[in-house]
Amino acid sequence: MRLATEWLDDPHIRAVLDALEAGGARAWFVGGCVRDGLLGLVAGDIDIATDATPDRVTEMVGAAGLRAVPTGEAHGTITVVADHVPVEVTTLRRDVATDGRRATVAYTDRIEEDAHRRDFTVNALYASRDGVVLDPTGEGLADLKARRIRFIGDPHDRIVEDYLRILRFFRFHAHYADPGLGLDADGLAAAAELADGLDRLAKERIGAEMRKLLAAPDPSPAVAAMARSGVLLHVLPGADDRLLPVLVEIEGDAPPDPMRRLAALGGEDVAVSLRLSRVEAQAMARMRDGMASAAGPGELGYRHGEMLARDILLLRAALAGQSVDPADLAKAAAGAEATFPLKAADLMPDFSGPALGAELARLERRWIDSGFGLSAGELLS
């Protein structure tokens, strides 16, 4: 099989390959870029595997006038920068020891050893610079054609090498699997059995995986499987997956938003469990407050902005089991554009201190209830 994608001819990528091959090294494209290229998807990062050690990679690309950045040298990775375009180059590796979070590796010159240390068969595909695809496990191409996500070899062995692979199993199913296929039974059984291992991982790593999972077009089947297998309990204690498929169905043209979908799942101490940023935690709190409040669409737009108001309206609609009224979205957009016509100074000196704040809030309430139609003069009169 041959890979046909435009980035094969990218001059920056070809410059990196030229530098490696000029120094006598072999190099292949590997992983996600090959997988996505075969699926006709836009590739994210372009990763290159080579039989040259990191110090040789640094030497060879430097001789070609390219810059080498030791972003992951301890694990065999050098980021090569060609005219401001970064390309990750990683030495072929085999695992020597693992602790469930990270691996101690040794370098190898055998592509088969490198392939068998990876997670899923569809991620262990390689391609030469002219696009010829290599499948060292002998299963990756067939699984990719069937849109099936399976661990390489024994799922139990792959998971104990890095427990984050439990979440990656569900995430890759959500993004790449045939919607008609259930999760691989052996992989699901191993994930359920070893779910306790997730408690050993940094919450930042778990949060990053959950964001990627919830950004899938429809993550609800994968999340439901996480709930049934007990995995969701370790990631989001107290979460309930029942609202998520309803929300996904009514989202329509709204782009997938992990925070909105996370709000639908609920759970205890979500910001702590997933190490949300302060901005994300604030948005989550406002969505949950908005779901429970009696504020109308216009007020939601005024207080939260159009995008967050839309999220709240979608969540409310999911709770009600019905679609969002387009008129409500229009009201939210109008509210987001509205500006309260009074300032504190307009009420002084008649009001001051706590009375000033109370009167300003009372008039703002009147203005909102009027559909933002009352002018400053009408409010003051």
N, C-alpha and C positions, 0 to 999 in steps of 0.2 A: 504494500500500500504506500502511496505517496501523499505527502502533505502539500496542499496548495493554499498558500496564504501570503498576503502582501508583505508581511514583516520578514519573510525569508530574504527579500531583496533590500531590506533597510540598510543603507550604507554604514550606519553606526554599528549595527550588529555584525555586518560582514567585516568591518574593521577589526572587531574583537576576534572573530574566527581567524582572520588572516594572521593576526599577531600570534595566536596560539599555534596555528599550523606551521608558520614560518619557523617557530622554535622547536618543531618536531613533535608537538603534542597532538593527540586526537581530541576531538570535541563533538558533542551532540547537544541538540536542544532536548529538554527533558521536562516532564511533569505537566503542569497546568497549561502551558502554552501549546504543547502538542495536543493534549486532550481537547482544549477549546478550539484549536485550529481544525481538528478533524470533525468537530461538531458544527463548524461554521460560525462559531462565536468569536467575539472580539477578545483577544488575549489580553490579560493584565500584564504582569511582569514576564519578561523573557528570561528564562533560566537556562544556563549552559552547564553541562557536565563535562569534565575533562579528566584525562589520566595524568595530568601534570599536577605536582604538589603546589600548595599556595605560594611558596617562595619562588618556584619556577614561573608560576603565572604572573606574579609581580614583576619578575625579571623580564619576561617575554613581552608583556604589554608595555612596560616602560621603554624597552628598546624600540617599540613601534610608535612611541610618542603619546601613548595613552596613559591615563592616571589610574593607579590602583589604590583602592581604599580598603583597609583590612576590617570590614564591617563584621565578619564572623570567622576570622582566621582560625580561631580555636576549633571550629567545626568544619574547616576546610573551605570557607567561602570568602572570596575576594570580590568586591564590587568594582568593576572596570568602567571608567567614565570615558566615553568617546564623544567629544564635542557636546558636553553637558548631558548626554544621555547615559543613564546608569544601566549596566547589565551585570547580573549576578553570575559569577563563575565559581562552581563548586567542584572540588576534587572528588572523584569516585570514592565511596566510603563503604565500610562495613562496620557494624556495631560490635564493640568489644564487651561493653557492659552498659546496662540501663538501670535506672531507679524509678521508672514510672513517670519521671518528669523531664529528664534529659539523658542523652546517651554519650558514652565515651566511644569515640570512633577511631578507626585505623584506616589509612588510605589503601586503596587497591587499584589495580589496573584492569579489573574485570567488571564489565558493565552488568553482568549477571548478579554479582554480589551487591552492587549498588541498588539494583532493582529490587532485590528481595528484602532490603531493609526499609522499603517504603511502605505506606499504609494500604492503599487500595490498588487493585489491578489497573484501573483506568488512569492512575497517576504514575504508573511505572512504564510509560511509553517514551521512547526516545526517537529522535529524527536527525538524520545527517543534514548538512547544510543545503543539500539539493532536495531535501524533503522526503527521502526514503525513511519509512517508519520501521523502527525495531521494537519488538515485543518480547523482552527477555523472559517474562514469566509464562508466556504462551497463552495467557488468558485475557490480557488487557484489551486487545482489539475486539474480541468476541463480546466481552462485557460492555464495552463502549457502544458497540452496534446495538446491543439489546437494551442499552441504557440501564445497566444493572450495577449497583455498588456493592462490591465484595472486598473483604480484606484479602491480602496476599497470604496464602497459607492458612495457618491456624489463627482464627480471630483472637483467641485468648492470648497467644504469644504476641500478636501485634499490639494489643491493648496494654499489656503490662509493660511494654517498652515505653509507652507514653499514654497515660490515661486520658489525655485530651482527645485522643482518637475516638473515644466514645462519642463525644459531641460532634466531631468531624464526620462520623458515620451518619448521624442524623442530618447534619447540614448538607453533605454531599447528596444524600438521597433527595432532600428537598429541592436542590438546585438542578440535579442532573438525571435523576432516575425517571424512567417511564412512569407516568402517573398511575398506570394500571397495575404496576408491580408493587407488591408489598415489600417491606424491608427483608433483606436476606435473613433467613431464620437462624443460621449459625451465628451471624454477626449480632443479631438482636439478643440472642440468648447469652452471648459472651458479655455484651454491654450491660445487661441486667445483672449478671452474676458479679461483675467487677465494678458496679456503679460506686461503691464505697471509695474507690480510688480517686474519684473526682474531688473528694474532700481534701486531698493532698495537694491540689493544684492552686496556683496563685489565682485569686479572684479576677485579676486583670485578664488572664488568658481565657477564663471561662466567659467573662463579659464580652470579649472580642468575638468568640465563637458564636455566642447567642445573638449578637448583633447581625453577624453574617447569616445565620440561620433564618432569623426573622425578616431578613431582606429578600428572601426567596419569593418568587411569584405567589406560591401558596405553601407556606410552611406548616399548615395545620395538620396534615396527616403525619408528618414527622414528629411534631410536638405531641400529638395524641399517642404515638408510639412511645415517646419518652415518658409520658405520664403512666401508661400501662406497665412499662418495664421498671418503673421506680426511679428512672434517671432524673426526671424533672424535679422530684422531691429534693435531690441533692443540689440541684442548680438553683431552684427557686422554691424554697419552702412555702407552702400554703398556696401555691399557684393553682389555678383552675383553667384547664384548656378548653372548656366548653364554649366560651364566647368567641374564641379566635376564628373558627371557621365561619361563623356568622358575619363577623367583621370583614374577613377577606372577601366574602361573597358580595357585600354591599359597597366595598371600596371603589368599585368601578374603575374609572380612569385615574383615580388618586394614586400616585406612586407609592410603592411599598415603603412603609416607615417603621423601622424596628421599635422606636419608642412608643408609637401609637399601639402597635401590636403587643408590646410588653405591658402597656397599661391594661389591655384586654385580659392578659393572663393574671394580673394581680400578683399576689404573694406578699410575704413578710419581708420588710427591710430590703426592698429590691435594689435601692441605691447602694447599699452595703454589699449585698450578695454578688452583684455584678460590677462593683466599683465604678458606678456611673460618674461621669464628670459633674461638676456643680451645675452646669447649664442643663445637662440631661436630667439630673435629679429635680431641678426646678420645673422643667417642662413636664416631667412625670407627675409631680405633685399638683401642678395646675390642671393637667388633664383629669386626674382623679377628682379634684375638687369640682371641676366643671361638670363632670358626669353627675355628681350628686347635687349640684346647685339648681336653683330654679331660674337662673338667668336665661333670658331669651337669646336668640341668635345674634341680634344686633348688639346687645350688651356684651356677649362673648367676644365679638369682633373688636369692640371698643376696648375692652380690658385686656385681651390676650393677643390681638392681631389676627389677621385673616387665617393664616395657616394653622395656628394652634386652635382657633375657634372651629375650623373645619374638622380637625382631629376630634375635638370634643363632640361635635355633632355626629360624626361617624360612630363614635363609641356609644353615644346615647341611642342612636338608631339601632345599633347591634343589640343593645339591651332590650329594646322594644321589638326586635325582630322585624324591622321594616326599613325601607330605603330612606335616605335623606331627602327631604323636600328641597328641590332646587331654589325655591323662594327663600328658604332659610339660609342657604349658602349665600344668596344675594344680600340678605339682610346682614349677615356676618361681614361680608366684604364692605358694605356701606358703613357699618359700625367701625370697622378698622380705619376708615378714612375720616371719621368724624373727630372734631376737636372741640372740647368743652369751651364755650365762649367766655367764661368768667375766670378771674383769678382772685386770690385772697384779697388783693389790694382793692378790688371793686366793692368789697363789703365793709371796708374799714372807713371811718372809725366806728361805724355803728355796731360792729361786732369785733371781738378780740378774744384771744386765748381759746379755750375749749369751745366756746360758743361760736367762734369764727369757723372752726373746723366742722362743727355740727351743721351750721347753716349752709356752708359750702357743699357738704355732702347731701343735704336735703335738696338743694337746688340742682345738683348734678343728677339726683334720682328723678326729679321732675323732668329734666331735660332728656334723660334716657327714655323715660316712659312716654315722652312726646314723639319718640322716633327721631330724636336729635333735631327736632324742628324748631324749638323755641330759641329765639335770639337772646342776646345779653339783656337788651332792654326789656323784653317780655318777662324774663326771669326776675329782673330787679324790680319790676313793677308789681 
